[in-house]
Amino acid sequence: MGNSHGLTRRQFLQLCVASPLLVTAASACGKRRAFSLGVYQHPGHEAFYLSEHFNLLPTDVMLRKSQSAEAVVSAMLSGELDAAALALDEVLTCLAAGIPLQVILVLARSCGANALLSRPELNNAAQLKGKIIALESRAVTELLLEHYLQKSGLQRQDIDIAYLPQLKQLMAWENGQIDAAINSPPVSHYIERAGATRLFDSSQCPPFMFQVLAVRTDRIDWLNDIPARLLNSYYLGLQHLRLFSGDSIRRTALWRNLTLNETHSYFASVQYPTPMQNMSLLSGSGTMHNAMQKLSAFMPTTDQIRPYSLDLFNSTALRQLVLNS
């Protein structure tokens, strides 16, 4: 997609960094409740952690951090959050519960982050027959499992499924209660550290696993510049990650309890769309809608009551960021 503002990606990022208006908070107009952004441990969210660490978040934005996606989704459903970094199927869960969301940025695409791991002695599909595979009760893991079963020739009835959140998967693995598991970093690194073999991952699937930034439309004023400033802080964190990769890797290794090699793999497991790629993704390229349709088919029955609307993806904040630069 062409850049209607005549900016190259390099110029765009330079303007992001150079603009003090977007890095600092909006002019005060009396004390306001902080804008609450939920994030969890995932390589696609790491730029926000770096932005907070280096005081690059808008001063009126509070980062609500969690170890698990379940906690962030729960906080969104209970009304505690104004925005969150979520996977697409987590967006669908919130929409099904009546939370009015719009996606304003694609943070990352999984290119190996979501993986099927097995005991080292179970190194092919035939050996998984009759074994217990743990996965989260969500569309993205169901769809990845479906792709693996089709590729391997296994049937669903050939395996036993245990639905467990990722942190409980780790406990079950250590206790010898499961034979394989589908999960994502950093939990996948902890399980691989315990000797697991990677049988399959999202790099072998069509693109449907995206991490996005979703905002509540009933708490966003598009005339206010919080969404654009929020995107700017994300790009600043991402730029630090790229320009000072050694520093970022050491910090993340410490924060996530990973080795340096594991941290390299952690970041390599996702791809970060550029601003111009984001413009295309948010403006009807078809990629995001195709991903949503695939995931919708694998949502739990109770979550299928509210289909998403075609205006779910909104590039207003990203365009505002470019114009304010």
N, C-alpha and C positions, 0 to 999 in steps of 0.2 A: 504494500500500500504506500502511495506517495505521501510526502510530508507537505501538507497544505500551507504550513507556516514558513517554509523555506529553510528549515534548520536541519543540519546533519545531526546524527545521534550524538557525536562528540560535542557539537555546539550546544545541543540541548542539555546534556549533563553538566557542561561548564556553566551554563546559565543557572541551572538548578543550584549549583554550589555557590555561585556568585551572588545570588539574590538574597539579601538579608531580610527582606519582607517575608519570605516564605519560611525561613528557618526560625524566626522568632515568632512569638505569639501575636495574635491580633490585638489591636488597640483595646485596652481595658474599657469596659462599659459597665462597671460594677462587678462584684464577685459573682462568678457563675460556678455551677457544678462542673467538675472536671469531666471531660469527654473520656469515656472508658473504653479502651481497646483490649480485647482478649487475644492472647497468643499462647501457643503451647510448643513444646520442644519438637522441632521439625526443621530440616535444613532450609525449607522454603520460608520460614519465619525468622531466620537468624538475623537478617538485616535490621529488624526492629529491636532486637536485643542489643545490637551494636549501636544503633541510634540512641537508645536510652542510655547506654554506658557512657557515650561521648556527649551527652546532653544535646542531642540533635532533634529530639522530639519536641513538638510544640509544647510550651509550658502549660497549656490548658488540656493536655492529653495525658491520661494516666494509663500506663501499661499494666494490664492484669495478666500475670504469667502463671502457667500451670505446667505440670509434668505431663498431663494427659489431655487428649482431645475431648474426652467425655466431660471433663470438668468445664471446659470452655463452652461446649454446646449447652450444658446444663445451665451455665450462667447466662447465656444468651436467651434460653427458653424462659428463665425466671425473670428476665427484664433487667438484669444487672449490667449488661453491656450495651454500648451504643454501636459498637463495631467489633469485628473479630476476623482473624486470619483462620480460614476454614478450608477443608476439602469440599469439592462440589457436592458430594453426597451429604455432607453435614449441612450445607446450605439448603438442600432439599428437605432435610429433617426439620430445620427451622421454619421453612416455608409451610410445610405440612402442619406445623403447630400454630400457624397464623402470624408468625413474626414477619413483618414487612421488610424484606431485605432487597438490596441491589448490590451487584458486584461492580466495584469501581476500579479494580486492578487484578490482573493475573500475576501472582507472585512467583509461581514456579510450576514446572511440569515434571512429573516423576519420570526419570529415565533409569530406573533401577532401585529407587527408594523403597518401593513396595515389593516384598520378596517372600517366596515360599522356602522355608528352611527345614531341613530334616536332620535326624540323627545321622552321624557319619556312616553308619552301616547300611543305611537306607539310601543308596545312591542312584536309584532309578525308579521309574513309576511302578513297575511290577512289584517292587518290594514295599510299596506303600499300601497295597491291598490289605484291608482289615486293620489298618493302623489308625491312630487318633490324630487328626489335624485340628489344631486350635486356630480360630480366627475370630475377629470382632464381628458382632452382629450388625453389619453395615454393607451397603451396596458395593463399595469399592473392593472389599476383600472377596465378596461373593463373585464379583465379575472377574477378578484376577484368578480365582479358583476355577471358574468356568473355562477361562482361556487355557489354563494348565490341563484340565481334564480333557478338553478337546484335542490339545496338542499331543497328550500322552496316550490317548485311547482308553483312559479309565472312565468308569461310570461313577456317578455320585454315590450309588449304593455300594461301591467297592470300598469306601472309606467311612470312618466314623468321624463326626464333626463335634468339637467341643467349642461352644461360643464363650470366649473369654476376652476381657479387655487386655491390652498389650502388657501392662505391668503384671497382671495375674498370669499371663502366658509365661513370663520370665520365671515366676515362682513355680509354675507347673512344670516347666522345663527342668529346672534345678532339682525338683522332687521326682523326676522320672515319670510324670503322669501323662505326658503327651509325647508323640513320636515326631510331629512336625508342626509348623506354625506359620501363619502369614502375618507379617508385621512390617514395621518401617523404622527408620533410625529415630532415636539412638538405640531403641530396644533391640532391633535386629543385630546391631553390633555387639551388644552384650551377649546375645544368644550365640552368635558366631564365635565369639571369644570362648564360649564354653564348648566349642567343637562342632557346631552345626555345619552342615553342607548346604550351599545355595543350589536349589534345584531349578528355580524359575524366578523371574522378576519382571517388573513392569517395562523394562527395556525391550522385552519380547512381545509386547502387546501394542495394539493401536492406541493412539493418544486419548485417554479418557481420565487420567489421574492428574488433576490440577489443584494447586493451592491458590486461593483467591482472598482478596480483602473485600469483605461484605459489610455494608453499613445499614443501619435501620433507617428507612426512609422517613419514618415518623419523628426522627430525632435529628435530621439533617436539614439545614437550611442551605440551599445551593447558592444563595447570595453571600453566605458566610464562607470564609476561605479555609475552614478546618479541613475539609476533605483534601484540597489541593496541598495544604501544608503537611498533612499526614503522608501523602504520596511523596512529597519532597523529602521528608525525613527518611522514608523507606529507601529512596534512591541514594541518599547520602550514606546510609548504612551499607547499602550494596556496593557503593563506590569504594568505601573503606575496605570492604571485604576483598575487592579486586585489586586495589592499588597497594594495600598493605596486607597481602595474603598471609605472610608469616605471622604477623601480629594477630590477625583474626583467627588463624588456625590455633595458635597457642591459647588464646582466650577461650575459644569454643571448646577445645580439648579439656580445659580446666572446668568450664561450666557444665559440660555434658559427661564428664568422667570418661573421656575417650583418649586413646593413644593418638599420637600425631598421624600415624598411618590411617587409623580409623577415621580421624577427622578429615583427612584428604578424601577418603571414600564417602564420608558424610556429605560433603559439599558436591562431590562429583555425581551423586545419585539424583540430582535435580538439574534442570536447565532453567535459567532465569530469562524470561522474555524481555527484550529491550523495550524502551518506551514506544518506539514506532511499531514494533511487533504487537505491543499491547493495544495500540490504537486499532490495529487490524482485528485482533481477537475480540475486542469489545464492540466492534462496529459491524458485526454480522458476517464474519468470515465463514461461519458454519461449523468451525472446529468445536467451539464451546457448546453450541446447541446440540451437535451430534453426541458430545460427551454426556450432556445432561440427559438426552434420550436413552442412551445406553444404561446410565446409572439408574434412571427412573424405573426401568424394567426390573431392576434387582432390589428396589427398596422394599422393606417389610410392608406387608399389606396395609398396616395401620398408617403408614407414611405416604400412601398413594392418594389420599383424599383431596389434595390440593395441588393441581398441576402448576408448574411455574409459567410465568407470562413471558412473552417475547421481549419485553423491555427489562428483563432481569439484569442484563449487562449494560452498563451506563458509563460512557467515556467523558462525561461532563467535567469531573474533577481533573482528569488528566489533561483535557483541553484547557481548563482554567489554569492549570500549572504552567502550561506552555505560554499562554497569553500573559500571565503575570510575570513570567521571566523576562 
